[in-house]
Amino acid sequence: MAKKNKLEFEDALVELEDIVKSLENRDLHLKDALIAFERGMELSEVCSSKLQEAETKLKVYKDSHFEEIDTIV
């Protein structure tokens, strides 16, 4: 699990896109496709988690700056 969290969003997304292309092209044997699918699900979780973290940070930033504006006005 720790290894997954060390991935940057962009790196996880690129790897996930590559997996999706391989699965769509049916380039893989069944066993390899299952392994790729599992990895894709892990990467999807990483991307989702990173996006949620970013959304939370943006909300905190936005809320704190709107409070500053309200106190100035």
N, C-alpha and C positions, 0 to 999 in steps of 0.2 A: 504494500500500500504506500509506503514512503516513497518508493521509486516513482509511482504514478504522480504523486504530488510535486515532484521535482521537475516534471515536464512543463515547459512553457506552453501556453495556450496555442500559439501558432504552430509549434512543433507537433503537438498532439493533433491539431486539425489537419495538417499536411499528411501525417501518417494515416489518420482516419480516412481522408479522401483517397489515398492510395489503396487502402483496403477495400473501400467501396468500389473503386474501379475494377480491382481484381475480381471481386465477387460478381459484379455486373457482367464482366467479360467472360465469366465462367472459366477462368484460366487455372483454377485450382482443383485438385482432387478433393473428394468429400472430407477426408480427415484434415487436410490443410485448410479447407474452407471453414470447418468448424473452429479450428484454432484461430483463424483470421477473424471470424465472427466474434469470438470471445474477446480477442484483443480490441476489436472495434468497439465493443460494449464498454470495455475499460476506458478506452480513449474518450468515448462519448461522455462517460461520467466525469472524467477529468475536465473536459471542455465545459460541461454544465456547471461544475463546481467553480471553475475559474470565472465563468460569466456571472455566477451568483455573487462571488466575492467582489467583482468589479462593480456590479449593480449596487451592492451594499455600500461600498466606498463612495460611489457617486451620490447616493442618496444622503449619506452623512455629510458629505461636502456641500451638497446643494442646500440641505436643511440648515447647516451652520451659517452659510452665507446669507440665506434669506433672513435668518434671525438678526444678523449684523445689520442688514439693510433696514429692517423694521425698527431697530433701536436708533438708527441714524435719523430716520424720517420721523 
